[in-house]
């Protein structure tokens, strides 16, 4: 696989348990609707959740949202630190 070779050149590797092929992109929603499936899947990459979305004109766009799990952990840590400093 070309991607594995390219990543190996930089000393990186793919996690086999997290590796999967998903239908994502401009025509993903239409293709999944034809097969009777729901919305296109999302995936996390570099701290952001990548989602298929549309803009105001109805065109395709990729929506990037912060990973909620990390955001929640950061907020809890901040809350704990603020409470610790308050008293």
Secondary structure, DSSP 8 states (H G I E B T S, - for coil): -HHHHHHHHTT----TTT------STTHHHHHHHTT--S---EEETTEEEEEEE-TTS-EEEEEEE-HHHHHHHHHHHHHHHHHHH-
